[in-house]
Amino acid sequence: MTQINRRRLFGLGAAGVAAVGAGALATQTLTEGTAPAAADATAAPVPFYGEHQAGIVTPAQDRLHFVSFDVVTKERAELIDMLQEWTAAAARMTQGKDAGTFGALGGSPEAPPDDTGEALGLPASGLTLTIGFGPSLFDDRFGLKSRRPAALADLPKFPGDDLRPEISGGDICVQACAHDPQVAVHAIRNLARIGFGKVSVRWSQLGFGRTSSTSRAQATPRNLMGFKDGTNNLKLEDAAMLRDQLWVAPSDGAAWMAGGSYLVTRKIRMNIETWDRAPLSEQEQIFGRNKGEGAPLGGHKEFDEPDFAARGAGGTPVIADDAHVRLAHPSTHGGARLLRRGYNYVDGSDGLGRLDAGLFFIAYQRDPRKQFVPIQRMLARSDSLNEYIKHISSGLFACPPGLRDAGDYWGRTLFT
Amino acid sequence: MTQINRRRLFGLGAAGVAAVGAGALATQTLTEGTAPAAADATAAPVPFYGEHQAGIVTPAQDRLHFVSFDVVTKERAELIDMLQEWTAAAARMTQGKDAGTFGALGGSPEAPPDDTGEALGLPASGLTLTIGFGPSLFDDRFGLKSRRPAALADLPKFPGDDLRPEISGGDICVQACAHDPQVAVHAIRNLARIGFGKVSVRWSQLGFGRTSSTSRAQATPRNLMGFKDGTNNLKLEDAAMLRDQLWVAPSDGAAWMAGGSYLVTRKIRMNIETWDRAPLSEQEQIFGRNKGEGAPLGGHKEFDEPDFAARGAGGTPVIADDAHVRLAHPSTHGGARLLRRGYNYVDGSDGLGRLDAGLFFIAYQRDPRKQFVPIQRMLARSDSLNEYIKHISSGLFACPPGLRDAGDYWGRTLFT
């Protein structure tokens, strides 16, 4: 299968010549003609191989296409074959390369193209593809029952949950993040195409405008409630904290997960229109932060530590007992943290005159039983934000460690 | 209402100081901290005032949030008031300014914020807001019956149409285009918020990865079928052609529309998975172009004129009689053209294992009766592409001319 660098191919297309080369010219043409991201660092590829999967501590890209598959083949060998094919495709796509089979560039015109083509001419755009295996994969079908990690325990039902099964769960997930949505969509679509007959798309979700920063080099973005959220997120610079809270250690049991991480997804619908009519003071009380600066109430700057003991006039807490920042704060949970990298979503409108919008929450962690579950249990019970939000989907996945090299494949540590 | 420049406010936030100023520093902080678009020309504002509305020939931005509203107030005066409020908000938002009422920056904490806040810190991002009035606005409610332009005739039903009424039509549309989806979403949401009680969201659509170029400075992008489409689009550089085909002339009747344009939207679902399994040669026959380069079959370069008379071995046409490029070509329609500025969409998956994806088609023109209708009639009857697509929503709107200055408002020429 011929591999074509997208930039180079695009240069060909734009110049309309049949010879390969002239890299600088090609790049320049690309920059002028296509997505705004092309001119800057966000066009560059993210390394695919490494100790951990990319797309976890990678500085959060701006766009998401998340997919959950059901495995439909009953053959373990066929599933492994597909994972190997996926891995090769992911290694290629994340580096901005398509399988090039169009026209004069090779491939048979009598066969379907090896690549769907809509990302031709677009750079790598920071694409990362991150795979995870859901609890349902560890049933009787593939002989994986004994490999299920204890930490991959089904999530409990939380108060207020209004989960829709058809957009929850799944055997395998892939998180595609990129700075260009066309690149993220292209990647998921081509995995679905490769997996045809072996997996079936159960649900998928587009997201934009990341709602967390995963690096100190990124400013904290705003969610659709207009607030900076995730100020206290785990960040890639905190190596000791990541070892403690993010990456599965060999001693954690389920040796195949060492170097991996557990992923929880929650689709959280926001009652946007009701929220927009709430007074500013109420909004700020609910978050426990001011809206403009993002500072904890009583503080001045975003990264000021919240003073949960502070009392105002009449002795009432400055940060309310049910404020989001208090209930979600690590100090409330014995230091437990999450690495969040969620995205806003807008799925059009709901037929009742309201935007169908909210937060697609994504959190990675070493053990959900000690991190997401207790944190969410408290939030679900007491968070004053609950009046304005509803959890409508839930996912839990074991994301294995990174790939060593081109001989490695997604799921190797699990299947061998 | 205090107006705050987003860049400046963001600078404040990031630096955590309480003094206004230091524009250069603020901009630099912004560039480091937020969307990739911020560093380049796509961050800049597009002028709001002018002879024509922005967002039509404006070089197509990369992201779309399109909304269609039903008017729920019965009061003409209330509708006009809202349009004036919308205009003021649009003038502000397109220039990257929010109504600033957060925290120390002014506004009452006991009132809902004047702005929802999620675009604070983001630059203008090339935001354009383009308004249009649908046929249903010209019923008995607002005394507009006699003002309905003849060119705003209801579209006929086309063969194969599978339109869903709940995502079709509407009294008023607003097209928001920007290089940052958060900015486009923010704008529509704030118009909906301002219009609360007077209008209700009927449907809305997010789009990404424009599928047309509206300027010779832009390369032709690819649709989700992987093909370059819209090569022959009307472009802003073609002044004589725009006069002839895009802008309503005073002599066209309906004087209030002079300088405006008619908008047709069609949501076109693609059978992505079936398409992806079609042989390359079939895909290329259907479009009448090759996939890699976008050249018409028998030609070499994208912008080569298709040779519809060319015959291959055995006398069969090189470009099939039912090829898309032939049926949509201006020469097939007495020179009729459209200014297309559509977007790809992916609305998740459809519950049957398939991506719910396709093209949100947007076309502007001087008279749909002479342009969209005859072109689509022929395509709907004969286009070999029909096997892979289905039209599921339709919209038609009269987009008035541009605004002269801050004293003008959306709909003035219609309501006075």
Chai-1 contact restraints between the chains, C-beta under 6 A:
chainA,res_idxA,chainB,res_idxB,connection_type,confidence,min_distance_angstrom,max_distance_angstrom,comment,restraint_id
A,G13,B,E293,contact,1.0,0.0,6.0,A-B,restraint_1
A,A14,B,A219,contact,1.0,0.0,6.0,A-B,restraint_2
A,G16,B,K301,contact,1.0,0.0,6.0,A-B,restraint_3
A,G33,B,Q218,contact,1.0,0.0,6.0,A-B,restraint_4
A,G33,B,A219,contact,1.0,0.0,6.0,A-B,restraint_5
A,T34,B,A219,contact,1.0,0.0,6.0,A-B,restraint_6
A,A35,B,D62,contact,1.0,0.0,6.0,A-B,restraint_7
A,P36,B,A37,contact,1.0,0.0,6.0,A-B,restraint_8
A,P36,B,D40,contact,1.0,0.0,6.0,A-B,restraint_9
A,P36,B,T42,contact,1.0,0.0,6.0,A-B,restraint_10
A,P36,B,H179,contact,1.0,0.0,6.0,A-B,restraint_11
A,A37,B,P36,contact,1.0,0.0,6.0,A-B,restraint_12
A,A39,B,D40,contact,1.0,0.0,6.0,A-B,restraint_13
A,D40,B,P36,contact,1.0,0.0,6.0,A-B,restraint_14
A,D40,B,A39,contact,1.0,0.0,6.0,A-B,restraint_15
A,T42,B,P36,contact,1.0,0.0,6.0,A-B,restraint_16
A,D62,B,A35,contact,1.0,0.0,6.0,A-B,restraint_17
A,F102,B,K291,contact,1.0,0.0,6.0,A-B,restraint_18
A,F102,B,G292,contact,1.0,0.0,6.0,A-B,restraint_19
A,G103,B,N290,contact,1.0,0.0,6.0,A-B,restraint_20
A,G103,B,G292,contact,1.0,0.0,6.0,A-B,restraint_21
A,L105,B,G292,contact,1.0,0.0,6.0,A-B,restraint_22
A,P109,B,L280,contact,1.0,0.0,6.0,A-B,restraint_23
A,P109,B,S281,contact,1.0,0.0,6.0,A-B,restraint_24
A,E110,B,P279,contact,1.0,0.0,6.0,A-B,restraint_25
A,A111,B,P279,contact,1.0,0.0,6.0,A-B,restraint_26
A,P112,B,R277,contact,1.0,0.0,6.0,A-B,restraint_27
A,P112,B,P279,contact,1.0,0.0,6.0,A-B,restraint_28
A,P113,B,L280,contact,1.0,0.0,6.0,A-B,restraint_29
A,T116,B,G226,contact,1.0,0.0,6.0,A-B,restraint_30
A,T116,B,D276,contact,1.0,0.0,6.0,A-B,restraint_31
A,G117,B,G226,contact,1.0,0.0,6.0,A-B,restraint_32
A,G117,B,K291,contact,1.0,0.0,6.0,A-B,restraint_33
A,E118,B,R222,contact,1.0,0.0,6.0,A-B,restraint_34
A,E118,B,L224,contact,1.0,0.0,6.0,A-B,restraint_35
A,E118,B,G226,contact,1.0,0.0,6.0,A-B,restraint_36
A,E166,B,G351,contact,1.0,0.0,6.0,A-B,restraint_37
A,H179,B,P36,contact,1.0,0.0,6.0,A-B,restraint_38
A,P181,B,F208,contact,1.0,0.0,6.0,A-B,restraint_39
A,Q182,B,G209,contact,1.0,0.0,6.0,A-B,restraint_40
A,V185,B,V346,contact,1.0,0.0,6.0,A-B,restraint_41
A,R193,B,D276,contact,1.0,0.0,6.0,A-B,restraint_42
A,S200,B,G353,contact,1.0,0.0,6.0,A-B,restraint_43
A,V201,B,S349,contact,1.0,0.0,6.0,A-B,restraint_44
A,V201,B,G353,contact,1.0,0.0,6.0,A-B,restraint_45
A,W203,B,S349,contact,1.0,0.0,6.0,A-B,restraint_46
A,S204,B,G348,contact,1.0,0.0,6.0,A-B,restraint_47
A,S204,B,S349,contact,1.0,0.0,6.0,A-B,restraint_48
A,Q205,B,G348,contact,1.0,0.0,6.0,A-B,restraint_49
A,L206,B,V346,contact,1.0,0.0,6.0,A-B,restraint_50
A,F208,B,P181,contact,1.0,0.0,6.0,A-B,restraint_51
A,G209,B,Q182,contact,1.0,0.0,6.0,A-B,restraint_52
A,A219,B,A14,contact,1.0,0.0,6.0,A-B,restraint_53
A,A219,B,G33,contact,1.0,0.0,6.0,A-B,restraint_54
A,A219,B,T34,contact,1.0,0.0,6.0,A-B,restraint_55
A,R222,B,E118,contact,1.0,0.0,6.0,A-B,restraint_56
A,L224,B,E118,contact,1.0,0.0,6.0,A-B,restraint_57
A,G226,B,T116,contact,1.0,0.0,6.0,A-B,restraint_58
A,G226,B,G117,contact,1.0,0.0,6.0,A-B,restraint_59
A,G226,B,E118,contact,1.0,0.0,6.0,A-B,restraint_60
A,D276,B,T116,contact,1.0,0.0,6.0,A-B,restraint_61
A,D276,B,R193,contact,1.0,0.0,6.0,A-B,restraint_62
A,R277,B,P112,contact,1.0,0.0,6.0,A-B,restraint_63
A,P279,B,E110,contact,1.0,0.0,6.0,A-B,restraint_64
A,P279,B,A111,contact,1.0,0.0,6.0,A-B,restraint_65
A,P279,B,P112,contact,1.0,0.0,6.0,A-B,restraint_66
A,L280,B,P109,contact,1.0,0.0,6.0,A-B,restraint_67
A,L280,B,P113,contact,1.0,0.0,6.0,A-B,restraint_68
A,S281,B,P109,contact,1.0,0.0,6.0,A-B,restraint_69
A,N290,B,G103,contact,1.0,0.0,6.0,A-B,restraint_70
A,K291,B,F102,contact,1.0,0.0,6.0,A-B,restraint_71
A,K291,B,G117,contact,1.0,0.0,6.0,A-B,restraint_72
A,G292,B,F102,contact,1.0,0.0,6.0,A-B,restraint_73
A,G292,B,G103,contact,1.0,0.0,6.0,A-B,restraint_74
A,G292,B,L105,contact,1.0,0.0,6.0,A-B,restraint_75
A,E293,B,G13,contact,1.0,0.0,6.0,A-B,restraint_76
A,K301,B,G16,contact,1.0,0.0,6.0,A-B,restraint_77
A,V346,B,V185,contact,1.0,0.0,6.0,A-B,restraint_78
A,V346,B,L206,contact,1.0,0.0,6.0,A-B,restraint_79
A,G348,B,S204,contact,1.0,0.0,6.0,A-B,restraint_80
A,G348,B,Q205,contact,1.0,0.0,6.0,A-B,restraint_81
A,S349,B,V201,contact,1.0,0.0,6.0,A-B,restraint_82
A,S349,B,W203,contact,1.0,0.0,6.0,A-B,restraint_83
A,S349,B,S204,contact,1.0,0.0,6.0,A-B,restraint_84
A,G351,B,E166,contact,1.0,0.0,6.0,A-B,restraint_85
A,G353,B,S200,contact,1.0,0.0,6.0,A-B,restraint_86
A,G353,B,V201,contact,1.0,0.0,6.0,A-B,restraint_87
